[in-house]
Amino acid sequence: MTHALRMTKHVSKFLAVAGLLVVALLILAISPLAANAQRLPESQAEIDLTFAPLVRQASPAVVNVYSQKTVKTGPSPMEMFLYGRAMPQSRVQNSLGSGVVVRADGVIITNNHVVEGADSFRVVLHDRREYPAELVLADERTDLAVLKIDTEGDPLPVLPYADTRASQVGDLVLAIGNPFGVGQTVTSGIISATARTDVGISDYSFFVQTDAAVNPGNSGGALINMKGELVGVNTAIFSRGGGSNGIGFAIPSEMVERVVDAAMNGGTFVRPWLGLAAQAVSFDMAKAQGLSRPLGVMVTEVYDDGPADRAGLRRGDLITAIDGREVFDEKGLKFLAAIRNPGDSAQLNVLRGGKNQVIAVRVAPPPGATEADIVALDGRSVFSGARVVELSPRLAEENGLDPFQKGSGIYVYSVARRSIAGAYFRPGDIIRSVNGVPMKSVKDLKTVIQATDNTWDIEIDRNGRTVRGTIRL
């Protein structure tokens, strides 16, 4: 009996110890989950967390931009009936956008589409001061414009540029602007994506995507990070009804800074050029190159004596990154080259023959004729009324043409209405030969015009198709 009692006591002690061990193990297992679980605020300070200090700091550097354009209109049928002649009329169109102060002396960045075609500009600051503005630079292909106001020495608050290389998907951002003209408005969100190049908004596409609400009127406004730095300039939305659907795009601060520097140092934005054409890498192409995923762009053309050619790049090279940033299509490559100043070196990671190497390419302006070299043709010829210029890589870059057009030619830049040339040519045509003479320069074309009476055998390239014909005047 005594032995049985001792056994019971021993068993009870054992069960008690085992129970304590089980409880301890359960506590240890649950504690990490508890540590990671959401918790309620433990103080009034945590309850009062707010973006207000950041907004107070950044919002004074975001302004309203008002553009005015005088549009001439024809007379109404009633006016023609009453007066019997055309009464000249005009009306003023107003447009509204936003802008960001990037220099304390009154330099403001906005979108080109906010100021495009306008005759006068007015900037209203956060504190309601108003100033007339001068348009310093407008660049359609980047959709950026630079304005300057004279504050008579009164420094303005500015937004510093952010380094978007450090920006990540999921980072908190604020959008500041004047949507629908209701007044300055702040919305919050995150960076939804970086390096968006397939949006089709501009030639130099490399957008920061955000879900912060952006609406008409926000164009030219600021997208800022939690340090109060300018991540980008809000420029476009994807929308079916005209309102925000949570897909907005901003031009990264690197391009903004380049355009502002160009405006303040000469007034012309010169796009650096690599001198190559490339195509995106498919999964099969990546597999053939020994890559585990599609990455980079394949070089398909190298312009003779261009930057890429001088650096030793070849057709078939696979460019995976530029300055340490991965690329996936030609637009991304062009953007990362364009944020450098002409003469700077860009470091390209190149896969060639299964081996990785780094090749330094010194970017430069594309060579050849520009729009300043356009020649207007007149007189009694089939080309009378056409404005032409020699085809060149620089002209191609400025007008979004293919800089690797095969063969030489003369580019038809524009054609006057009701002109002789207007009956036969279109802007964008490339004149390859006239009367059997290859066209290599405008001088060649003028020589043929002077030597020809009334019959013209012409070969042109129109939208990639060769067109031949004989014209008699």
C-alpha positions as CSV (number, residue, x, y, z in Angstrom):
1,M,0.0,0.0,0.0
2,T,2.8,2.4,0.9
3,H,4.6,1.5,-2.3
4,A,1.5,2.3,-4.3
5,L,1.2,5.7,-2.7
6,R,4.8,6.5,-3.5
7,M,4.3,5.5,-7.1
8,T,1.2,7.8,-7.3
9,K,3.2,10.7,-5.9
10,H,6.0,10.1,-8.4
11,V,3.6,9.9,-11.3
12,S,1.8,13.1,-10.1
13,K,5.2,14.9,-10.0
14,F,6.1,13.7,-13.4
15,L,2.7,14.7,-14.9
16,A,3.1,18.2,-13.3
17,V,6.6,18.7,-14.8
18,A,5.4,17.4,-18.2
19,G,2.5,19.8,-18.1
20,L,4.8,22.7,-17.3
21,L,7.1,21.8,-20.2
22,V,4.1,21.6,-22.6
23,V,2.9,25.1,-21.5
24,A,6.4,26.5,-21.9
25,L,6.7,25.1,-25.4
26,L,3.4,26.5,-26.3
27,I,4.5,29.9,-25.1
28,L,7.7,29.7,-27.1
29,A,5.8,28.7,-30.2
30,I,3.2,31.4,-29.9
31,S,5.5,34.3,-28.9
32,P,7.0,34.9,-32.4
33,L,3.5,35.0,-33.9
34,A,2.5,37.5,-31.2
35,A,5.6,39.6,-31.9
36,N,4.8,39.8,-35.6
37,A,1.1,40.3,-35.2
38,Q,-0.5,43.8,-35.5
39,R,-0.8,45.7,-32.2
40,L,-2.9,48.5,-31.0
41,P,-1.4,52.0,-30.5
42,E,0.1,52.2,-27.1
43,S,0.3,56.0,-26.8
44,Q,-1.4,59.2,-28.0
45,A,1.7,60.0,-30.1
46,E,1.2,56.7,-32.0
47,I,-2.5,57.5,-32.6
48,D,-1.6,60.9,-34.0
49,L,0.8,59.7,-36.7
50,T,0.3,62.0,-39.7
51,F,1.8,63.2,-43.0
52,A,1.0,66.8,-42.0
53,P,4.6,67.9,-41.1
54,L,5.8,66.5,-44.5
55,V,3.0,68.2,-46.3
56,R,3.8,71.6,-44.6
57,Q,7.4,71.2,-45.6
58,A,6.8,70.2,-49.3
59,S,3.5,71.9,-50.4
60,P,4.9,75.5,-50.6
61,A,7.1,74.3,-53.5
62,V,4.2,73.1,-55.6
63,V,2.5,75.8,-57.6
64,N,-0.5,76.3,-60.0
65,V,0.4,77.0,-63.7
66,Y,-2.2,78.9,-65.8
67,S,-1.7,79.1,-69.6
68,Q,-3.6,81.3,-72.0
69,K,-3.9,80.9,-75.8
70,T,-5.6,83.3,-78.2
71,V,-7.6,81.4,-80.8
72,K,-9.0,83.0,-83.9
73,T,-12.4,81.9,-85.1
74,G,-14.4,82.4,-88.2
75,P,-17.8,84.2,-88.3
76,S,-21.0,82.5,-87.6
77,P,-23.7,82.1,-90.4
78,M,-25.8,84.8,-88.6
79,E,-22.9,87.3,-88.7
80,M,-22.3,86.6,-92.3
81,F,-26.0,87.2,-93.0
82,L,-26.0,90.5,-91.0
83,Y,-22.7,92.0,-92.1
84,G,-22.1,90.3,-95.4
85,R,-18.4,89.8,-94.7
86,A,-16.1,87.9,-92.4
87,M,-15.7,89.6,-89.1
88,P,-12.4,88.6,-87.5
89,Q,-12.9,87.1,-84.0
90,S,-10.8,85.7,-81.3
91,R,-11.3,84.0,-78.0
92,V,-9.0,83.1,-75.2
93,Q,-8.5,79.5,-74.1
94,N,-7.3,78.9,-70.6
95,S,-5.7,75.8,-69.2
96,L,-4.6,74.8,-65.8
97,G,-1.9,72.5,-64.5
98,S,0.6,72.3,-61.7
99,G,4.3,72.9,-61.3
100,V,7.2,72.3,-59.0
101,V,9.8,74.9,-57.8
102,V,13.2,73.3,-58.3
103,R,15.4,76.4,-57.8
104,A,15.0,79.1,-55.2
105,D,15.4,81.9,-57.9
106,G,12.1,81.0,-59.5
107,V,12.8,78.1,-61.8
108,I,9.7,75.8,-62.2
109,I,9.2,72.5,-63.9
110,T,5.9,71.4,-65.4
111,N,4.6,69.3,-68.2
112,N,4.9,70.3,-71.8
113,H,1.3,69.5,-72.5
114,V,0.3,72.1,-69.8
115,V,1.9,75.0,-71.7
116,E,1.9,73.7,-75.3
117,G,0.7,76.3,-77.8
118,A,0.0,78.9,-75.1
119,D,0.8,82.6,-75.6
120,S,1.2,83.7,-71.9
121,F,1.7,82.0,-68.6
122,R,1.0,82.8,-65.0
123,V,2.2,81.1,-61.8
124,V,0.3,81.2,-58.5
125,L,2.3,80.2,-55.5
126,H,1.1,78.3,-52.5
127,D,0.7,81.6,-50.5
128,R,-1.4,83.0,-53.4
129,R,1.2,85.4,-54.8
130,E,1.0,85.6,-58.6
131,Y,3.7,86.1,-61.2
132,P,3.9,86.2,-64.9
133,A,6.2,83.4,-66.2
134,E,8.6,83.1,-69.1
135,L,8.8,79.8,-71.0
136,V,12.5,78.9,-71.0
137,L,12.3,75.5,-72.6
138,A,9.6,73.1,-73.8
139,D,10.4,69.6,-74.9
140,E,7.6,67.6,-76.4
141,R,9.4,64.3,-76.5
142,T,10.1,64.2,-72.7
143,D,6.8,66.1,-72.0
144,L,8.6,68.5,-69.8
145,A,8.8,72.4,-69.8
146,V,10.7,74.9,-67.7
147,L,9.3,78.2,-66.6
148,K,11.0,81.1,-64.9
149,I,9.4,83.8,-62.7
150,D,11.0,86.9,-61.2
151,T,10.5,87.2,-57.5
152,E,12.7,90.2,-57.2
153,G,15.3,88.4,-55.1
154,D,12.8,86.7,-52.8
155,P,13.9,83.0,-52.5
156,L,11.3,80.4,-53.0
157,P,10.9,77.0,-51.2
158,V,12.2,74.2,-53.4
159,L,11.9,70.4,-53.6
160,P,15.2,68.6,-53.8
161,Y,15.6,65.8,-56.3
162,A,15.3,62.2,-55.1
163,D,17.6,59.5,-56.3
164,T,15.1,57.1,-57.8
165,R,17.6,54.3,-58.1
166,A,16.9,53.8,-54.4
167,S,13.1,53.9,-54.9
168,Q,11.3,50.6,-54.5
169,V,7.9,49.2,-55.2
170,G,5.9,49.7,-52.0
171,D,7.5,52.9,-50.9
172,L,5.1,55.5,-49.6
173,V,4.6,58.6,-51.7
174,L,2.4,61.7,-51.8
175,A,1.1,63.4,-54.9
176,I,0.6,67.2,-54.7
177,G,-1.2,69.2,-57.3
178,N,-4.4,71.1,-58.3
179,P,-6.8,68.5,-59.6
180,F,-9.8,69.9,-61.5
181,G,-8.9,73.4,-60.4
182,V,-10.3,72.8,-56.9
183,G,-7.1,74.0,-55.2
184,Q,-4.0,72.4,-53.9
185,T,-4.7,68.8,-53.0
186,V,-2.6,66.0,-51.4
187,T,-3.1,62.3,-52.0
188,S,-1.2,59.4,-50.6
189,G,-0.2,56.0,-52.0
190,I,2.7,53.8,-52.8
191,I,5.1,53.3,-55.7
192,S,3.3,50.6,-57.7
193,A,6.0,50.0,-60.3
194,T,9.3,51.5,-61.5
195,A,10.8,51.7,-65.0
196,R,7.5,51.5,-66.9
197,T,8.5,51.8,-70.5
198,D,5.4,50.4,-72.3
199,V,3.1,53.3,-71.6
200,G,3.3,55.1,-74.9
201,I,3.2,58.6,-73.4
202,S,6.6,59.9,-74.7
203,D,9.6,58.7,-76.6
204,Y,11.8,58.7,-73.5
205,S,9.5,56.4,-71.4
206,F,10.7,55.3,-68.0
207,F,7.9,56.1,-65.6
208,V,7.3,55.7,-61.9
209,Q,3.9,54.3,-61.5
210,T,1.8,55.2,-58.4
211,D,-1.6,54.5,-57.0
212,A,-1.8,57.9,-55.3
213,A,-4.9,59.6,-56.8
214,V,-3.9,61.7,-59.7
215,N,-6.5,63.6,-61.8
216,P,-6.6,66.2,-64.6
217,G,-4.9,69.3,-63.2
218,N,-2.3,67.2,-61.3
219,S,-0.1,67.3,-64.5
220,G,3.2,68.9,-63.7
221,G,2.7,68.5,-59.9
222,A,5.0,66.7,-57.5
223,L,5.3,63.0,-56.5
224,I,7.4,63.1,-53.3
225,N,8.8,60.4,-50.9
226,M,8.8,60.4,-47.1
227,K,12.0,62.6,-47.1
228,G,10.2,65.4,-48.9
229,E,12.2,64.8,-52.1
230,L,10.9,65.0,-55.6
231,V,10.5,61.4,-57.0
232,G,9.0,62.6,-60.2
233,V,6.6,65.0,-62.0
234,N,3.1,63.6,-62.4
235,T,2.2,63.5,-66.1
236,A,-0.5,61.0,-67.0
237,I,-3.1,58.6,-65.8
238,F,-4.8,55.5,-67.2
239,S,-8.5,56.3,-67.1
240,R,-11.7,55.4,-69.0
241,G,-13.8,58.1,-67.4
242,G,-11.3,60.9,-66.9
243,G,-10.9,60.3,-63.2
244,S,-8.3,58.4,-61.2
245,N,-8.3,54.7,-61.4
246,G,-5.2,54.3,-59.2
247,I,-2.8,54.1,-62.1
248,G,-0.7,57.3,-62.5
249,F,2.7,57.9,-64.0
250,A,5.4,60.3,-63.1
251,I,8.6,61.3,-65.0
252,P,11.5,60.4,-62.8
253,S,13.6,63.1,-61.2
254,E,16.7,62.2,-63.1
255,M,15.2,63.3,-66.4
256,V,13.6,66.4,-64.7
257,E,17.1,67.4,-63.4
258,R,18.6,67.0,-66.9
259,V,16.0,69.1,-68.6
260,V,16.2,71.9,-66.0
261,D,20.0,71.9,-66.3
262,A,19.7,72.2,-70.1
263,A,17.2,75.0,-69.8
264,M,19.5,77.0,-67.5
265,N,22.7,76.3,-69.5
266,G,21.9,77.2,-73.1
267,G,18.2,76.6,-73.3
268,T,18.5,73.5,-75.5
269,F,18.0,69.9,-74.4
270,V,20.5,67.8,-76.3
271,R,19.7,64.1,-76.2
272,P,22.8,62.0,-75.9
273,W,23.1,59.1,-78.3
274,L,24.5,55.6,-78.1
275,G,24.5,55.0,-81.8
276,L,22.9,51.6,-81.8
277,A,19.5,49.9,-82.3
278,A,18.4,47.1,-80.1
279,Q,15.5,44.7,-79.5
280,A,14.0,43.2,-76.3
281,V,15.1,39.7,-75.4
282,S,12.5,37.0,-75.5
283,F,12.5,33.9,-73.3
284,D,13.9,31.7,-76.1
285,M,16.7,34.3,-76.8
286,A,17.6,34.4,-73.2
287,K,17.7,30.6,-73.0
288,A,20.0,30.5,-76.0
289,Q,22.4,33.0,-74.3
290,G,22.5,30.9,-71.1
291,L,20.3,33.2,-69.1
292,S,17.7,31.9,-66.7
293,R,15.2,34.7,-67.5
294,P,14.6,37.3,-70.2
295,L,17.0,40.2,-69.5
296,G,18.6,43.0,-71.5
297,V,18.4,44.1,-75.1
298,M,20.1,42.5,-78.2
299,V,22.1,44.9,-80.4
300,T,20.7,44.8,-83.9
301,E,22.5,47.8,-85.6
302,V,25.6,49.8,-84.8
303,Y,26.0,53.2,-86.5
304,D,29.4,53.6,-88.2
305,D,31.7,55.8,-86.2
306,G,29.0,56.4,-83.6
307,P,29.6,56.1,-79.8
308,A,28.8,52.4,-79.6
309,D,31.0,51.6,-82.7
310,R,34.0,53.5,-81.2
311,A,33.6,51.7,-77.9
312,G,33.7,48.3,-79.7
313,L,30.1,47.2,-79.4
314,R,28.9,44.7,-82.1
315,R,25.7,43.3,-83.5
316,G,24.6,40.4,-81.4
317,D,26.0,41.8,-78.2
318,L,23.5,41.5,-75.3
319,I,23.3,44.6,-73.1
320,T,22.0,43.6,-69.7
321,A,22.5,46.8,-67.7
322,I,23.6,50.4,-68.0
323,D,25.3,52.1,-65.0
324,G,24.2,49.1,-62.9
325,R,20.5,49.4,-63.8
326,E,18.9,46.5,-65.6
327,V,17.3,47.1,-69.0
328,F,14.6,45.2,-70.7
329,D,13.8,47.1,-73.9
330,E,15.3,49.9,-76.1
331,K,13.2,52.6,-74.5
332,G,14.7,51.9,-71.1
333,L,18.2,51.9,-72.7
334,K,17.5,55.3,-74.4
335,F,16.2,56.8,-71.2
336,L,19.2,55.8,-69.1
337,A,21.5,57.1,-71.7
338,A,19.5,60.4,-72.0
339,I,19.8,61.3,-68.4
340,R,23.6,61.7,-68.9
341,N,25.2,64.8,-70.3
342,P,26.9,64.6,-73.7
343,G,30.5,63.6,-73.2
344,D,29.8,61.5,-70.1
345,S,30.7,57.8,-70.1
346,A,28.0,55.1,-69.5
347,Q,29.0,51.7,-68.2
348,L,27.3,48.9,-70.2
349,N,27.2,45.4,-68.9
350,V,27.5,43.3,-72.1
351,L,27.2,39.5,-72.6
352,R,29.2,38.4,-75.6
353,G,30.0,34.8,-76.4
354,G,28.8,33.6,-73.0
355,K,31.2,36.0,-71.2
356,N,30.2,39.1,-69.2
357,Q,32.2,42.3,-69.7
358,V,31.8,46.0,-68.9
359,I,32.2,48.4,-71.9
360,A,32.4,52.2,-71.4
361,V,30.5,54.2,-74.0
362,R,31.0,58.0,-74.2
363,V,27.5,59.3,-75.1
364,A,27.4,62.1,-77.7
365,P,24.8,64.1,-79.6
366,P,23.7,62.4,-82.8
367,P,25.6,63.7,-85.9
368,G,24.2,65.4,-89.0
369,A,21.6,68.0,-90.1
370,T,19.1,69.4,-87.7
371,E,15.8,71.2,-88.1
372,A,17.9,74.4,-88.3
373,D,19.1,73.2,-91.7
374,I,15.7,72.9,-93.3
375,V,15.5,74.5,-96.8
376,A,12.3,75.8,-98.4
377,L,12.0,75.1,-102.1
378,D,10.2,77.5,-104.5
379,G,10.1,78.3,-108.2
380,R,8.6,76.4,-111.1
381,S,9.3,72.7,-110.1
382,V,7.4,69.8,-108.7
383,F,9.1,70.4,-105.3
384,S,7.8,74.0,-105.0
385,G,6.3,74.5,-101.5
386,A,8.2,71.7,-99.9
387,R,10.6,72.2,-97.0
388,V,13.3,69.6,-97.1
389,V,16.5,68.6,-95.1
390,E,19.2,66.0,-95.4
391,L,18.4,62.8,-93.6
392,S,20.7,62.3,-90.6
393,P,20.8,60.5,-87.2
394,R,20.2,63.9,-85.4
395,L,17.2,64.7,-87.5
396,A,15.9,61.1,-86.9
397,E,16.3,61.5,-83.2
398,E,14.5,64.8,-83.1
399,N,11.6,63.6,-85.1
400,G,11.3,60.0,-83.8
401,L,12.5,58.5,-87.1
402,D,14.6,55.4,-87.6
403,P,18.2,56.6,-87.6
404,F,19.2,53.4,-89.4
405,Q,17.3,54.2,-92.6
406,K,19.0,52.2,-95.4
407,G,20.6,54.5,-98.1
408,S,20.7,58.2,-98.4
409,G,17.9,60.6,-99.1
410,I,16.3,64.0,-98.6
411,Y,13.6,64.2,-95.9
412,V,10.4,66.1,-96.7
413,Y,9.8,68.0,-93.4
414,S,6.6,69.8,-94.4
415,V,4.6,70.8,-97.5
416,A,2.7,74.0,-97.9
417,R,-1.0,73.8,-98.6
418,R,-2.2,74.5,-102.2
419,S,1.4,74.2,-103.4
420,I,2.7,72.2,-106.4
421,A,4.5,69.9,-104.0
422,G,1.4,69.4,-102.0
423,A,-0.2,67.4,-104.8
424,Y,2.6,64.9,-104.9
425,F,4.5,64.8,-101.5
426,R,3.7,64.2,-97.9
427,P,5.6,65.2,-94.7
428,G,7.8,62.2,-93.9
429,D,8.6,61.2,-97.5
430,I,12.2,60.4,-98.2
431,I,13.3,61.4,-101.7
432,R,15.8,58.7,-102.8
433,S,16.5,59.8,-106.4
434,V,15.4,62.3,-109.1
435,N,15.9,61.7,-112.8
436,G,18.2,58.8,-111.9
437,V,20.4,60.9,-109.7
438,P,20.8,59.6,-106.1
439,M,19.9,62.3,-103.6
440,K,22.6,62.6,-101.0
441,S,22.3,66.3,-100.1
442,V,20.0,69.3,-100.7
443,K,22.6,70.7,-103.0
444,D,22.1,67.6,-105.3
445,L,18.4,68.2,-105.3
446,K,18.8,71.9,-106.2
447,T,21.2,71.0,-109.0
448,V,18.6,68.6,-110.6
449,I,15.8,71.1,-110.2
450,Q,17.9,73.7,-112.1
451,A,18.7,71.2,-114.9
452,T,15.1,69.9,-115.4
453,D,12.4,71.5,-117.4
454,N,9.1,69.8,-116.9
455,T,9.6,66.0,-116.5
456,W,10.5,64.4,-113.2
457,D,11.3,60.7,-112.6
458,I,11.1,60.4,-108.9
459,E,11.7,57.6,-106.4
460,I,10.6,58.1,-102.8
461,D,10.3,56.1,-99.6
462,R,6.9,56.5,-98.0
463,N,6.1,54.6,-94.8
464,G,8.7,52.0,-95.6
465,R,7.4,51.4,-99.2
466,T,9.3,52.4,-102.3
467,V,7.2,54.5,-104.7
468,R,8.3,55.4,-108.2
469,G,6.6,57.6,-110.8
470,T,7.0,60.2,-113.5
471,I,5.5,63.7,-113.1
472,R,5.0,66.2,-116.0
473,L,4.2,69.8,-115.3
